[in-house]
Amino acid sequence: MANAGNIGMVRDVDFFLTDNIGTSGADGIKWVNSSDGGDTAFARAAAAGRGVHVAGATAATDNNMLEICGDLLDTYGQNGYHSLEVLFQLDVITNIAFNIGFNDDSLDASNTLPIELSTVTFTANAAEFVGLVFDTAATNDDAHCCWVDDTSLTGEAIADLRMAGCSLEAAKWIMARVALQDRGSGKGLRATFTVAYDGKTFEKEFNTTIDRDAALVPYIGFENRTASAHNVYIKYIAREQAIAD
């Protein structure tokens, strides 16, 4: 981390009190989003019990997807420390998948989640991703930690990647956090994965294979499993980023 007096770290929490979401980067746009036909793209909203938030909805179409991501590939592990934290809520927890973490595309070029989990098998659709994976197509409907580096998936056993008992709940605020720490030349990034909801907290740490010079972006994506509609609400997105030497 740079010698930057009392600062040292850029911290930002976005409660979406101003409209800064668009479909592509532009002046005033901080978060970019995409959605499939029939979906309601993420946008600012307000409601009793939620206040100002971001809301999106999928159509009742299998594999329809909603994404909201940073607009720049601005995360380089070699700069020191990075984190992404999201507080979100789902109206229904069944028949859905999501990825929250850092991806190599702002809006994933594969038009599907960067990493999917079916029964006990991960499938990487991105070349570089590190984050939390939840997929009701999995054998265990729990949050999992996962990463892919240069198209190679983690070699960790799925039992170790699984946050056993972290099956999440509908209509509850869920906090998901992914933090990356540089470990020095020739070493993959250290990643800490945290999920908290309804008074329960789950956390795992791994030395990943993610290259410290990989260009990444904060990524949040939700995808249908079977023909079910889903409403997704995001209360805030928080970021931390070390100031490079």
C-alpha positions as CSV (number, residue, x, y, z in Angstrom):
1,M,0.0,0.0,0.0
2,A,1.3,3.5,-0.8
3,N,2.4,5.9,1.9
4,A,-0.7,8.1,1.7
5,G,-0.9,9.6,5.1
6,N,-4.2,8.9,6.8
7,I,-5.9,7.7,3.6
8,G,-4.1,4.7,2.3
9,M,-7.3,3.1,1.1
10,V,-10.1,4.3,-1.2
11,R,-13.4,3.4,0.3
12,D,-16.8,3.8,-1.3
13,V,-20.3,2.8,-0.3
14,D,-23.0,3.3,-2.9
15,F,-26.6,3.6,-1.5
16,F,-27.8,4.7,-4.9
17,L,-29.1,8.1,-3.7
18,T,-28.3,9.3,-7.1
19,D,-28.9,7.6,-10.4
20,N,-25.6,6.3,-11.7
21,I,-26.6,3.0,-13.5
22,G,-26.6,2.6,-17.2
23,T,-26.1,0.0,-19.9
24,S,-22.6,1.3,-20.8
25,G,-19.9,3.6,-19.5
26,A,-20.6,7.3,-19.7
27,D,-20.3,10.5,-17.7
28,G,-22.1,10.0,-14.4
29,I,-22.4,6.2,-14.9
30,K,-20.7,4.2,-12.2
31,W,-22.4,0.8,-12.5
32,V,-23.4,-0.9,-15.8
33,N,-26.1,-3.4,-16.2
34,S,-27.6,-5.9,-18.6
35,S,-30.7,-8.1,-18.8
36,D,-32.4,-10.5,-21.1
37,G,-35.6,-10.2,-23.0
38,G,-38.6,-9.8,-20.7
39,D,-36.5,-9.0,-17.7
40,T,-36.7,-5.7,-15.7
41,A,-33.1,-4.4,-15.6
42,F,-31.6,-3.1,-12.4
43,A,-32.6,0.4,-11.6
44,R,-33.1,2.7,-8.7
45,A,-36.3,2.2,-6.7
46,A,-37.9,3.1,-3.4
47,A,-40.2,1.1,-1.2
48,A,-41.4,0.8,2.4
49,G,-39.1,-1.4,4.3
50,R,-36.2,-1.0,1.8
51,G,-35.9,2.8,1.3
52,V,-33.8,3.7,-1.7
53,H,-32.4,0.6,-3.4
54,V,-31.7,-1.1,-6.7
55,A,-34.3,-3.5,-8.0
56,G,-34.4,-5.9,-10.9
57,A,-36.5,-8.9,-12.0
58,T,-36.1,-11.8,-14.3
59,A,-38.8,-13.1,-16.6
60,A,-40.1,-16.6,-16.1
61,T,-37.6,-17.9,-18.6
62,D,-34.9,-20.5,-18.0
63,N,-31.3,-19.0,-18.0
64,N,-32.4,-15.4,-18.1
65,M,-29.8,-13.2,-16.3
66,L,-29.4,-9.9,-14.6
67,E,-26.0,-8.3,-14.2
68,I,-24.8,-5.1,-12.4
69,C,-21.0,-4.5,-12.5
70,G,-18.4,-1.8,-12.2
71,D,-17.7,0.1,-15.5
72,L,-13.9,-0.3,-15.5
73,L,-11.4,-3.1,-15.2
74,D,-9.8,-1.3,-12.2
75,T,-9.0,-4.1,-9.8
76,Y,-5.3,-5.3,-9.8
77,G,-4.4,-7.6,-6.9
78,Q,-0.8,-6.4,-7.0
79,N,-1.9,-3.0,-5.7
80,G,-2.5,-4.5,-2.3
81,Y,-6.0,-5.0,-1.0
82,H,-9.5,-5.0,-2.6
83,S,-12.9,-5.9,-1.4
84,L,-16.5,-6.0,-2.7
85,E,-19.5,-6.1,-0.4
86,V,-23.1,-6.3,-1.4
87,L,-26.3,-6.3,0.7
88,F,-29.1,-7.9,-1.3
89,Q,-32.4,-9.7,-1.0
90,L,-34.3,-12.3,-3.1
91,D,-38.0,-12.8,-3.0
92,V,-37.5,-16.5,-3.7
93,I,-34.4,-18.5,-3.1
94,T,-35.3,-21.6,-5.2
95,N,-34.4,-22.0,-8.8
96,I,-31.7,-19.3,-9.0
97,A,-28.0,-18.9,-9.3
98,F,-25.7,-16.0,-8.6
99,N,-22.0,-14.9,-8.7
100,I,-20.7,-12.1,-6.6
101,G,-17.0,-11.2,-6.8
102,F,-14.4,-10.0,-9.3
103,N,-14.6,-10.9,-13.0
104,D,-12.5,-10.4,-16.2
105,D,-15.5,-8.8,-18.0
106,S,-17.6,-5.9,-16.8
107,L,-20.7,-7.6,-18.3
108,D,-19.7,-11.2,-18.9
109,A,-19.0,-11.8,-22.6
110,S,-20.3,-15.3,-22.4
111,N,-23.8,-14.1,-21.6
112,T,-24.0,-16.4,-18.7
113,L,-22.6,-16.4,-15.2
114,P,-18.8,-16.5,-15.0
115,I,-19.0,-19.8,-13.0
116,E,-21.9,-22.2,-12.8
117,L,-22.3,-25.2,-10.5
118,S,-24.3,-28.3,-11.5
119,T,-24.5,-31.2,-9.0
120,V,-20.8,-31.2,-7.9
121,T,-19.2,-29.8,-11.0
122,F,-18.1,-26.2,-11.6
123,T,-18.1,-24.9,-15.1
124,A,-16.0,-21.8,-15.9
125,N,-17.4,-19.4,-18.6
126,A,-14.9,-16.8,-17.7
127,A,-11.1,-16.9,-18.0
128,E,-10.6,-15.1,-14.7
129,F,-13.1,-14.9,-11.8
130,V,-13.0,-15.1,-8.0
131,G,-16.0,-14.9,-5.9
132,L,-19.1,-16.5,-4.3
133,V,-21.1,-19.0,-6.3
134,F,-24.7,-20.0,-5.4
135,D,-26.6,-22.4,-7.7
136,T,-29.7,-24.4,-7.0
137,A,-28.6,-26.8,-9.7
138,A,-25.9,-27.9,-7.3
139,T,-26.3,-31.0,-5.1
140,N,-26.0,-28.7,-2.0
141,D,-27.9,-25.4,-2.1
142,D,-25.2,-23.6,-0.2
143,A,-22.9,-20.7,-1.1
144,H,-19.5,-21.9,-2.4
145,C,-16.2,-20.2,-2.9
146,C,-14.6,-20.5,-6.3
147,W,-12.1,-19.1,-8.7
148,V,-10.8,-19.6,-12.2
149,D,-7.4,-18.4,-13.4
150,D,-6.3,-18.5,-17.1
151,T,-9.4,-20.7,-17.7
152,S,-8.2,-23.2,-15.1
153,L,-10.6,-23.9,-12.2
154,T,-9.5,-24.2,-8.6
155,G,-8.2,-27.6,-7.7
156,E,-9.7,-27.4,-4.2
157,A,-12.2,-30.1,-3.3
158,I,-15.8,-29.0,-3.5
159,A,-16.3,-30.0,0.1
160,D,-13.7,-27.4,1.1
161,L,-15.2,-24.7,-1.1
162,R,-18.7,-25.3,0.2
163,M,-20.0,-23.1,3.0
164,A,-22.0,-25.9,4.6
165,G,-25.3,-24.8,6.0
166,C,-25.2,-21.5,4.1
167,S,-28.3,-22.2,2.2
168,L,-29.6,-18.5,2.4
169,E,-33.2,-17.4,2.9
170,A,-35.8,-15.6,0.9
171,A,-36.9,-12.1,1.9
172,K,-33.9,-11.6,4.2
173,W,-31.0,-9.2,3.6
174,I,-27.9,-11.2,2.7
175,M,-24.5,-9.7,2.9
176,A,-21.9,-11.1,0.5
177,R,-18.2,-10.0,0.7
178,V,-15.1,-11.0,-1.3
179,A,-11.8,-9.5,-0.2
180,L,-8.5,-10.0,-2.1
181,Q,-5.0,-9.5,-0.7
182,D,-1.7,-9.5,-2.6
183,R,0.8,-12.1,-1.4
184,G,3.8,-10.9,-3.5
185,S,5.6,-11.8,-6.7
186,G,4.8,-15.2,-8.1
187,K,2.0,-16.0,-5.6
188,G,-1.7,-16.1,-6.2
189,L,-4.0,-13.7,-4.4
190,R,-5.3,-14.5,-0.9
191,A,-9.1,-14.4,-0.9
192,T,-11.6,-14.1,2.0
193,F,-15.2,-15.0,1.3
194,T,-17.9,-14.0,3.8
195,V,-21.7,-14.5,3.8
196,A,-24.0,-13.2,6.6
197,Y,-27.8,-13.3,7.0
198,D,-30.4,-13.7,9.7
199,G,-27.8,-13.6,12.5
200,K,-25.5,-16.2,10.9
201,T,-22.1,-15.6,9.4
202,F,-20.0,-17.9,7.2
203,E,-16.3,-17.3,6.2
204,K,-13.6,-19.1,4.4
205,E,-10.1,-18.1,3.2
206,F,-7.9,-19.5,0.5
207,N,-4.6,-18.9,-1.3
208,T,-6.0,-18.8,-4.8
209,T,-4.2,-19.1,-8.2
210,I,-5.5,-15.7,-9.4
211,D,-2.6,-13.8,-10.9
212,R,-1.7,-10.6,-9.1
213,D,-1.6,-8.7,-12.4
214,A,-5.1,-9.8,-13.6
215,A,-7.4,-7.0,-14.6
216,L,-10.7,-7.5,-12.8
217,V,-13.9,-5.7,-12.1
218,P,-16.6,-5.9,-9.4
219,Y,-19.3,-8.3,-10.7
220,I,-22.8,-9.2,-9.5
221,G,-25.0,-11.5,-11.6
222,F,-28.2,-13.5,-11.0
223,E,-29.5,-16.2,-13.4
224,N,-32.7,-18.2,-13.5
225,R,-32.8,-21.9,-13.0
226,T,-36.0,-23.3,-14.7
227,A,-38.8,-21.1,-15.7
228,S,-39.3,-19.0,-12.6
229,A,-39.5,-15.2,-12.2
230,H,-37.3,-13.6,-9.5
231,N,-37.1,-10.2,-7.9
232,V,-33.7,-9.0,-6.7
233,Y,-33.1,-6.1,-4.5
234,I,-29.7,-4.5,-3.7
235,K,-29.5,-2.0,-0.8
236,Y,-25.8,-1.1,-1.2
237,I,-22.6,-2.0,-2.9
238,A,-19.4,-1.2,-0.9
239,R,-15.8,-1.2,-2.2
240,E,-12.3,-0.9,-0.8
241,Q,-9.2,-0.4,-2.9
242,A,-5.6,0.0,-1.8
243,I,-3.7,3.0,-3.2
244,A,-0.9,1.5,-5.3
245,D,2.8,2.3,-4.5
